[in-house]
Amino acid sequence: MSETQSSYRQIIKATSLFGGVQVFNIIISIIRAKIIAVLLGPTGMGLAGLLTSTTGLISSLTNFGIGTSAVRDVAAAYEKGNNIRIATVMLVLRRVVWITGCLGALVTLCLSPWLSQFTFGNKDYTLAFVWLSITLLLSQLSSGQMVMLQGMRKLKHLARANIYGSALGLIITIPIYYKFRMQGIVPSIIIYSIVSLTISWYFSRMFKTEKVKVSPMRTFAEGKKMLVLGFMLSLSGLISFGTSYLVKIYISKTGGIDQVGLYNSGFTIIFTYVGMIFAAMATDYYPRLSAVMNDNLECRRIINQQADVAILIIAPILSIFLVFINVVILLLYTKKFLVINEMIHWVALGMFFKASSWAIAFLLLAKGSTRIYFWSEVVAILYMFAFNIVGYRYGGLTGVGFSYLLGYFIYFFQNLIISRIKFEFRFDSAFYWIFIVQFLLSLICFTLSRFLSGTLFYIIGSIVILVSTTFSLFELNKRIGLFSFLQNMIKKNYR
């Protein structure tokens, strides 16, 4: 097996592992969304979305990006095989997540009347935010446990923790939604956080570390490094979350809470199903790219490989959305949600540019160019925010979908230009071939949805999906020997 083929297979393995987790989480999300849609309707989904978005914003302000920065520290200690160092880093991490978690809970508790007023225009939900404050501590503690598993490369245990947490959370919260309906939203969010923490604690306790003593001064010194680095890396994410939150508030005040529920539902559908690609990037791609950060040619090779695989995997999925989105919406929600189909069409096209640009953006982080990364992200967030507001004002939810496509189209070229000037990066001709073919096939599906309907549309659309899938399979076979790999697997099973 060649080095290139081995590298592609590593990408596929990582994508398969966390893709499997995503598939399971998709099923859980489908069931949960269907239950909320049937029992609570768009208004209930909008209320839940605003509550979680608000607490999520506070969490972003107070968690200091520990989930991002600490992984590097834990992984570095684990790589060296120094048990004392591993124990020290983990002890410091535990203390830091307690401090940041308590900070988030305290801020939410103290600001609860103002959060209710700002989010809903009244103080009726003050008590809801008081109760939800505990989830910020629970979520931060759970994040700390997950960081340990990821940093020590216990990826299978990390995957199981995600699966078990999602499944148990759903099983426990279904009766609450059924019994209490709208009043069950806050208790369900809290219970889900408790379940997630319990599961993550169970798996993290499987790995024992040395007993060490770390003084408060050393805790401060070690923790400060985590906090500073994490804050720099997550600051752009915080701004992004904040602007997304403001978009929801604008939609709520302009179109009503039910419009927020429709907005959340549309993006949840598309993000859930392509999330496995981005999950693979976050868990496997970034560390691999960081390992060769001093070699521009190697960085270029890895980025091209990751972008190739990302487009080849998501393209057939996006084509399915473009053709069968009404069926998907009816399966996941109810007829009331069919109005979001056009928004999802535009977002699906935008996903091509998001996948490609995100692959490039990791290069800035791997190279340690956090300042360039930060300002690049801030600029992108600001024009995307403006596009969303203008898009909703003049085109409603469909306008928001178009703004998503426009924003990531510009963002793609923005990252491409920065990386070319700074690190001499460029995409290979093979990537452009894959991108153009798959994007054109999706564009055909998009166009067909405007001019055809009924059986004829589904027949022709299915043919295009088949072409897209076949193209991806043959291109993957060139890179990883997919067909021979599957043949060997079949032979082993029948021996």
N, C-alpha and C positions, 0 to 999 in steps of 0.2 A: 504494500500500500504506500503510495507517495505521500510526502509531507503535506501537500496541498489537500489531498483527499482526506488524510487524517484530521486536518484542521477543520474541514467542512463537517466531518462526522462528529467532531467534538461539539460544534455548534448545534447540530441536529440532536445530539444526546441531551444537551442542556435544555434545548427547546422542548424536547419530548418529556423530560422529567417534570419541568415546571408547567409545560403545556398540559400534562395530565392533571396536575393540580388545578389548573385553570378550568379544564373541562369539568371537573367535579364541582368547582366553585360556580361555574356557569349553571349547572343543574340546580344547585342550591339557590342561586340568584333568581333563576326562572321561577322556582317554586315560591320563594319569598315575595318576588315582585307580583306574581299572579295573585297570591293571597292578599297582599296589600291593595292591589288594584281592584279586586272583587269586593273586599270587605270595606275598604276606606275610599276608593275612587281617586281621581286626580287630586282632590283637595287634601286627602290624607297623605298621598305621596308628596305633595308640595310641602305640607307641614313637616313631615319627617325629614325631607330634604333641607329645609331651612334650619331646622334644629341641628342636624348633623353638620351642615355647612358652617354654622356659627361656632359651634364648639370646635370644629376642625380648624377654623381660622385662629381661635385662641391657642389651640394646640401647636399650630405652626409658629405662633409668636413666642411660645414658651418652651418648646422642646429642644431648641437650639440645634436641630439637625443631627441629634445623637445617632439616629438610625442610619445615617450616611457615614459620618466620620468615624464612629467607633468600630465599624466593620474593618476598616483599614488597620486600626491599632490591634484588634484581636487577631486578625489574620497575620500581621507581621510577627506578633509574639508566638503564634502557633507555628509559623513557618520556621522559626529559629529553634523550636523544640525546647525552649527554656521554660520549664514548668513553673519556676518562681515568677518569671515575668508574666506568664499567662495568668497565674493566680492574681498577681498585682493589678493587671489591666482589668480583669473581670471584677475585682473588688471595687476598684475605682468606678467602673461603669455602673455597678449596682448602686453605689452612693449617688452618682450623678443623676441617674434616672429617677431616684427617689426625690431628689431636690427639685429637678425640673418638673416632675409629675405633680408634686405638691404645689409648686408655683402655678402651674396651669389650673389646678383645681381651685386654688385660692383666688386667682384673678377672675375666673368664671363666677365663683360664688359672690365676690364683692361687686361685680359688674352686672349681675343678673337682671336688675330692673332696667338698666340702660340697654342691655342686649335685647331684652324683650321689646322695648320701645323702638329701638332702631330697626329690628328685624320685622316686627309685625305692626308697628305703629301704635302699640298700646302696651300696658304692663300686665296683660292677662297671662303671659307665659313666664313670669318671673320665677314662680315656684318650679316650673319645668327646668329652667336653667340651673336653679339651685341643686336639684337632684342630679342633673346631668354633669355637674362639676366633678363628681367622683369618677366619671368615665375618663377624664383626662389623666388622672393618676393611674387608673387601671391600664389604660392603653399604653402609657409610657413605660410602665413596669413590664408589660407584655412585649413591647418593642425591644427592651433591654435583653430579654430572654432570647428573642429571635435573632438579635445581633450576635449573641454568643454562638448560636447554632450556625449561622452563616459564616462568621469569622473563622470558626474551627472547621469549616467546610463539611459539616454534617448535613448535607443537602437533603438526604432522604428523610432524616428526622425533621428537618425544617418543612419538608413537603407534607409529612404526616401531621405535624402540628397544625398546619393550615387546613388540611382536610378535616381532621377531627374537630377542630374549633368551629368550622363552618357548619358541619353536620349537627353537632350538639346544639349549637346556637339556634339553628332553625327548629329542631325538634322541640326545644324548650319554649321558644317564643311563639310558635303557631297557636297553642291554646290561649295565650295572652291576647293576641290580636282577635281571635275568635270571640273571646269572652268580653273583652273591654273595648274593642274597636278603637276609636280615636284616643281614648284614655289609656290604651295599652302601648302607645308609641314610646313614651319615655321609659316605662319599666322594661320594655323589650330591648331598647338600646343599652340600658344599664346591665341587664342580665347577659346580653351578648358580650359585653366587655369583660364581665366576670368569667364567663366560660372561656374566652380567648386567653385570659391571663392564666387560668388554671391549667389549660392544656399546654401552653408554652412553658410554664413552670415545671410540669411533669417531665417534658422531654429534655429540658435543659439540666434538670437534676440528675439525668443519667450519666453525665460526664463530671467526674469528681476532679477537683483541683487541689493543689497544695494549700495548706493553711498558712496565711501570711498576715502580718500586721503592717498596716499602712497608716502613717501619721496624717493628721489633718492637713499639714503643710504640703506633704507629698500628694495627698488627694487633690488639693487645690491646684498644684502644679500640673499633675497629670490630667485632671479634669478640665483645666483651662485650655489645654491643647485640643482636646476633643471638642469643647464648646466653640472655640474660635474657628477651627476648621469647619465644623459642622454648620455653624452660622453662616459662614461665607458661601458654602455650597448650597445651603437651603434658602438663602435670602431671596434668590430669584423665584424659588418655588413658593415662598411666602407671598411675594408680590403677585404671582400668578393666581394663587388661591384667593388672595384678597380681591383681585379684579374680577375673578369668577363669581365670588360672593356678591360683589356690587352689581354684576350683571343680573344675578338672580333677584336681588333686591329691586333693581330697575324693572325687571319683568313683572315682579310681584305687584309693584305699585302702579305699573302701567296697564298690565293685562290681567292681574289677579293671581292668587296663589295656585289656582288650577293650571295656569300657564307655566308656572314654575315646575309643577308636577309633570307636565308634558315635556318640558325642556329637559328635566332630569331623566325622564324615562327614555327619551330619544338617544341621549348621549350614553346612558347606561347600556343600552342594547349594543351599540357599536363598539364601545370601549371594552365591554366584557368579552366579546368574541375575538377581538384582536389583541387582547391583553396578554396572551401567552407569549407573543413575540417580544413585547416590551419587558415582560417579567424575565425572559431569558437574557435580554440585554443587561438588566439590572443585576442579575446574579452571576452571570458567567462572562459576558462580553467585556464589561468594564475592567475586571481584574486582569483578563488576558491582554487587553490593550495597554493597561498600565505597566505590565511586565516588560513591554518592548518600547516604552515611551521615548527612549533615546535613539531609536532607529526609525526614521521617517518612512523608509521603504517598507519595513515590516508593518508599521502602523497602517500604511495605505493598503497593504495586502489584507490585513485583518478587517479593516473597515469595509472594503469591497466585498469580502466574503460574507460578513454579517448582513450587509445591505442586500446582497443577492438573495440570501436565504429568506430574509424578512419579506421581500417583495414576492418571491415565489410562493411563500406560504399564505400570506394574507390576501393575495390577488383573487384566488378562487372564492375565498370566503366573502370578500367584498362584492364580487359578482353575484353571489347568491343573495346577498342583502338587496342589491339593486333590482333583482328580478322578483324575489319572493318576500319583500319587506312587509306587504300587507298580511301575508300568512303568518310571518314571524310575530308581528304586532298582535294579531288575534290570538296566537298561541300563548304569548307572554302576558298580554294585558286584556283589554276589552275593546269593543268597537269605538269607544270614546277616544281612544288613543290613535286612531287611524290618521288623524290630522298631522301627525309628525312624520309621515312617510317621506314627504319631499325634503324635509330637513335632513333626514338620515341619508337620502340619496346624495346630497351635496357633501355631507360629512364623510361618506364613504370614499368619494373621489379625493377629498383632502387627506385621507389616511395614507395615500401613496406618498405624498410629500412629507407627511409627519414621520413615517417610518424611515425615510431616506435622510431627512435632516437630523433626526435624533441620533442616527448612527454617526454622523459627522460631529455633532455637538459633544459627544463623549471624548473626542480627541482633545478638546480644550481642557477638560478635566484631567485626563490622563497625563497631559503635558504640564499640568500644574498652573495653567493660565487662568486662574480663577477670576482675576479681575476682568480679563477680556470676556470670559464666559458670562460673568455677572452682567456686564453692561450690554452685551449682545442679547441676553435674555430679557433684560429690562426694556430695551427698545422694542423687542418683539412683542412682549406682553402689552405694552402701551398701545401699539398700533392694532393688535388683535382686540384689545378692549374697545377701542374706538370703532373698529369694524363691527363688533357685536352690537354695540348700542345703536349705531346707524342702521345696521342690518335689521334689528328687531323693530326699530321705529318705522321703517319704510316697507319691510317685508315680513314682519312677524317672525314666527319660528323658522319659516323657510329662509328668510333673510339672514338669520343667525347661522343656518347651515351653509349658505353661500359665503358668509364672512369667514367661516372656518376654513373653507377651501382657499379663499384668497389669502388669508393670513399665513397659512402654512406653505403656500406657493412662494410668497415673498421670503418667508423664514428659511426655506430650502436654499434659495440662492444667496441669502445673507450668510448662512453658515458655510456654503461652498466657497464664497469669495474670501471670507476671513481665513478659512483653513488653507486656501490656495496661497494667499499672500504670506501668512505666518509660517506654515509648515510644508508648503509645496505639495499639498494634497490635491488629488483629482480622482474622479471615478474612472474606472476602466471602461473601454467600449462595450465589454460584455454586460456590465451593469446597465448602461443606457439601452442596450438592445432588449434586455429583460423588462426594464421599466416601461419603455415605449410600447412594446407589444401588449403587456398586461394592462397598461393604462388605457390603451385604445380599445381593448376588449371590454373593459369596464365602461368606457365612454359609449360604446355601442349599446350596452345594457341600459345605460342611463337614457340614451336617446330613444330607444325602443319604448321605454316606459312612458314617454311623452306622446307617442303617436299610435301605440297599439294597446290593446286591453284584452282581457279574457283568455281563451284557450290559445289563440294564435300567439299572443305575447309570451305566454309561459312556454310554448313549444320552442319558439325561436330563441328566447332567453336561455332555456335549458341547453340548447345547442352551443350557445356562446360560453356558458359555464363549463360545458364539457371540453371545449377547445382550450379554455383557460387552464383547466385542471390538467389536461393532457400535456400542454406546453410546460407547466410547472414540473410535472413528473419527469419528463424527458430532460429538462435542464438540471434537475436534481440528480438524475441518474448520471449525467456527465460529470458531476462534481463529487458524488459520494458512492457511485456504483450501486444505486438504490435497488435496481432490479436483481443484481446478483446477490445482494445482501438479503433480499426477501426470499430468493430461491433457496439460499442456504438455510434460512430460518425454517422454511417449509420442509426441507429435507430432514432437518434435525427432529422436527415434530413427528415425522412419519417413520423414523427409524425404530 
